[in-house]
Amino acid sequence: MPSLRATIFQKNTAALVPPLVSWILTKRCNMRCIHCYTCAGPAYRGKELNLAQQKEIIKQLADDGVQGIFLSGGEALLLPHLFCLVDSIQKLGMACWICTNGTLIDDNMSRKLASLGVAGVSVSVDSSESTVHDRFRLHAGAHFQALRAIESLAEKGVTINVDCTITKLNNDKLTELHTMVDSLGVKSVFFKRFRPLGRGFENRKKLALSKKNYFDAIVKLLEFHNYRAKGTEISFEDPSIYAYYRKQQRQDKLKMNGLYSQYGCLAGVAWLGIQPNGDITPCPLLKISIGNITRTSLESAVMHSDKIRRIVNRDDRTGHCRTCDQRWQCGGCRAHAFTKGGDYLAEDPFCIYSFSERSIR
C-alpha cells in the first residue's frame, strides 16, 4: 500500500503531519481508575505546560495542518482554562473533542460545551451496572454522575460518544451497556482493547482477558449489533478486529468507514500524541518520544523521526505482523507490542486476526 507512505512522507508539505492529535493535557484527575494507562490521580504533581505554552502550541498545530484535536487527561475538565483552549482551537478552524469521566459535567458546563460548538464529548462508561463502573473508578456515585452528564449533554444537542475498555470485569455485560446508552441518545460506543499500561499493568491479573474470551466478547457484540438497524453505533479502536471481518468478507456486518477500518493502527499515520510535558509520541499509548512540541514543530518531528518512518512502513515489522496479508490495512497495535516486550515493531501480542486464523487451522 505505497499510497500510505506517499501521503505521510511527501517532503516540504504539511501532508506529512497526521490530521489528528490526541493531547493529554494533564495527569491530574479526581479519580484513580484501576485501568488508567496514564496513572492519573488527585496527587499527580508532575511537569505540565502552562496556558501560554498550550495556546502557542495550538497555533503551531494549526500551522502544521492538524485538522482535529482530542483533549484528554487525567481529567481535562479540571483545567480552569480548558474552555479558553477549546475556543482557540475552534477559532483556528480545527475540530475539538473532549474526553472525560463525566463527573464534573453539570447543566452549566454542558451548556457551555454546546455553545463552544465542540465536535463531540467522549464519556467513559465501564458497565451498565453502577457497582461495576464504580469499582473501576474507585469512586462511589461515578456511574450516576456519568449518566447524568450524558443526559445533560444530549439535552443541549452535544454529540456524545461512550468509551468502554473491555476487561474481565465487564465483558459479560457489554450488550447491556449498549442498550442502556442507546436509550440516552448516545451516537456511538467505542469499545477499546485493554492494554496493560500504567495502573492497568498493576491490575492486569484481574482485568486482562484471555484472547479467546476477548474474541468471544467481540463476536457477541457484533452479532448483537447486526440485529439493530438504527440507534447507537458500535465501533472499535482495535485494527485487528477489522482485519478479521475484512478477511471473512463480512464488511457489511461492521462499520468499515471509520479511521481504524481505513488505516488500522493510527500511530504516526492518522494521529500523534502529545503528553502533558509536551513530548510528541506516535500515539498517546505508545510512550516513545520523537521530540518536544515546545522545541520543535510537529512537521519537523515527524519528518526527522526514524521511529515514525519505521512504524509507517508496515513491511518493517517482526513476527506475524511482518508476514500478515492484512498488515497494510491493520498494522497491529504498536503500543501493545511495546508493552509486551519493549519492541514497538514486534508482532501484536493480542491480535484477534492471527488468533482466529490459528483457531480455524
N, C-alpha and C positions, 0 to 999 in steps of 0.2 A: 504494500500500500504506500507507494512513494509519495503520494499527494500529502500524506501526513507530515513527512519530513519537509517537503517543499513549503508547506504552509507555515511551519514553525521557524524554519531557518532561511528565509529569504533575507539577504543582507540589506542593511540600511533601510529597514522598514519596520514600522510598529507591528506588522503582521506576525513577527516572531514572538511577540508577547501574547500569552494566552488571554482570552477575553474576560476571564473571571478571576477574582481574588477572594480567598477566604481569609479574613483578617481576625485573628484572636486578639481583641483589644486589651483584655485583662484576664488574669487568672484569679482575680477576686470573685468570690461567689458567696451567696447566702446559704449554700448547701455544701455537703461533702459527699456527692453521689459515689456509690461503690464502683461504678464502671467508668468514671471520668478519666478520659485519656490525658487531660492536662493537669491532673491532680489539683484542680482548683478548690478554693475554700475560703472561709472568712479570715483565716490567719495569714493569707499569702501577702508577702511584703517584697517580692522581687522587683527588678527594674522594669518599668513600663514607660512608654512615651507620654509626653505631656500634650496638652491641647494644641499648642503652637506647632509642635512637630507633626502631630497627626493631621492637622489641616494642610500643612505643606506637603505631606505625603499624598493626600487626596488630590491635590493639584498635579503632582507628579504622575500619579496613576492615570489621570485623565490624559495628560500629555503623552503617556506611553501607549495609549489606545485601549486601556481597560474599559470594558462595557458594563460590568456589574460587580458589586462588592457585597459579600456576606459579612455582616458584623456579628461576632460571637464572643464567647468567653470560655471559662468563667461565666459570669452573668453580665452581659453588656449593659443591661438597664441599670446597673449600679453606678455607671459613669454619669456624673452630674451634667456633663456636656455632650451626652450622646446625641441629643436632638440637633445640636449645632453641627455635629459631624454628618448626620443624615441630611441636613439642609445643604451643606456644602457639596455632598455627593450628588444630590438631586440637581442643584444649580449648574453643575458641570456636565450634566447630561448622562450621568451613569445611573443605572438601576441600583437599588439598595434593598437588601433583605436583612432582617434581624432574627437571630436565633436566641431563644430564651427558655427558661424553665416555666415562665408564665406567672410566677408567684407575685411579681411586682406590678402586674398589669391590672389596673382598675379602669373605671369608665373614663376618667380624665386622661389617662395615658393612652388608652385605645383611641380616644377621640383625637388626640394629638398625632398619633401614628397615621390615622386616616387623613388628617389634614395635610400632613407632610407628603402624602402620596407614595409611601413605601411600596415596593413591588410585592412584598409579602412578609409575613411573620411566621417563623417556624417555632412551634411549641412542642417541647419534649413531653411525651406521654408514654409511660412504660407498660401500662396494663389498663384493662377495663376495671380492674379491682383496685380499690383505693389502698388496701393493705399492701398489695404487691408494689404498687407505684411508690408509696411512702417508704417501703423497705429499700428500694433503690436509692431514694433521695435522702434517707435518714432524716426525714423532716415530716412531722405529723401535720396532716392537713394539706400536703403538697398536691395531692390528686385533686381535691376540691378546688384549690386555687388555680390549678392549670385549666380545669374545665370551665371555671368562672372566666378566666382570661379568654378562652376560645369563644365563649358565648358573647362576651363584650365586644371582641374584635369583629365577630360575624355581624353583630348588630350595626356596627359602624361601616360595614362594607369592605373590611380589610381581607385580602386573600390570605387564607390560613393553610399551612401545611403542618402535619404532625410528624415528628421524628420518633422512631422507636427502634432501639437496639435489641436484637433477638438473642436471648440468653436462656439458661436453664430455668430461670425464674418465671418466664412469661411465654415460652414457645408453645405451650398447650392452649393458650387463650388469645392468639393473635387475631382470629376471625371475630371474636367478641369485641376486641379493641376496635377493629374496623367498623363494625356495626354501630358501636357507641359514637365514634366521631363522625360517622356518616349522618347521624341524626342531628349533629350540631352544625352542619354546613361546612365541614372541612373539605377543601379542594382535593387533597391527596394525603396519603400516608406513605411516608418514606421509611421503609424498613431497612435497617442497617445491620451489616455483619458485625458481630462482636470481635474486637481485636484486643489482645492482652497488652494494653498500653497504659501507662500511668497507674492510677489506682485500680484500673481493670486488671493489670498484671498481678497486683497484690491479692485480688479476689478471684483470680482466674479459675480456681478449682470449683468454686460454687457458681460460676457464671458461664464458663465455656462449654458449649455443646459439642458432642461428637459430630464428625462430618455427616454421618448417617442421619442423626436427629435433626441437624440443621437442614439437610437436603429434604427430609420428610416435611419439615415445617414450611419450607419454601413451596414445595409441590402442593401442600394442602392450601396454602394461601392462594396460589394461582388457580387451582381448581375451584375454590370458593368464589374468586373474582370473576371467573368465566360465566357464572350464572347471573351476574349483575350487569345489566346493560347500561345503567346510569349510576350516578352517585359518586362517592369519593373514590378517586383513583388509587391504585396500588402501584408503587414504584420502588426500585431497589438501587442502592449505590454499589452493589457487588457486580462487577462486569462479568464474572464467570456464570452468573445466572442467565444473562442474555446470551452468552456463548452457548450454553446448554440448550436453550429453547431455539436459538437460530439453527443449531445443528439438527435438532429434531424436526425442523421445518414447522414449528408451531408458533411462528411470529404473531399469528393472529390471536394467540392466547395471551399475549403480553404486549404492553405498550412498548413499541420499538422506535419511538421518535424522540426519546429523551437523550440527554448528553451521554449517559452511561451506556446506552444501547448503541450510540453512534461511534463513540471514541473508546469505550472500555475504561480502563484506568485513566483518570483525568490528569494525573500528576504530570506537570510540565507540558501537557498537551492542550487542555481546555482551562486549567486553572493553576494557580500558585497559592501558597500560604504565606501569610505574614504573621510572625509571632509577636507577643507583647513588647519585646525589646527591639523590634524592627527587623529581626532576621528573616530573610526570604527563604522559603523551603518549597520543594517541588509540590507538596500538598500539605495541609495542616497536620496530617497524621504522621508524615514522614519527616522526622526531625533531623534533617541534614541541611545545613545552611549553605546557600550558594552566594551569600553576600548579605549586607545590611542596607535596608531601604533608606536609612539616614545618610549613607555614604556613597550609594551608587543607585543608578536608575534601574528600574525593573528590566528595561530593554538591555542595558549593558550586562546586568547579572545573568540574564538568560543567554545572551549571545556568547559570553565568555565561559559558560559553565559546561565543563565536560560531563558533569553528573546529569544535567538536563539532556544533553545530546545523547548520552547512553540510555537514558530512560525512554526518550522518544524513539530511538532506534530499537525496535522490538525484536530485531534479529540478535541484539546484544543481550541475550538472556542465558540462563543456565537451566538445567533440568527440563521438565516437561513444558515450561513456558518458552523454551527455545525452539522446540520442535512442533509445538501445538499448531494445528491448522487454523485456529481461531486467534492467534497471537496478535494480529493487526486489528481485530475487532474487539479484543479483550485486553491483553497485556498483563493480566494478573495484578493483584494488589501489591504494590511496591512496599507499602508501609507494613503489611503483614509479613512479607518476606524478610524485611529488615529486622522486624521484631523477633522473628523466629531464630535467625542465625547471624544477624549483623551484616548481611549482604543484600543490598537493595536491588540487585539484578538476579537474585536467586528465584527459583520457581515459587509460585504462590502456594504456601503450605495448606491452604484451606479452600482449594479450588473445587467448586461444585461440578464443573465440566469434566475435569480429569477423574473425579470420583465416580461420576455417572458412567464414563467410558470404561473404567475398570470394572464397575459393577455389572455392566452389560456383558463383558467378556467372561 
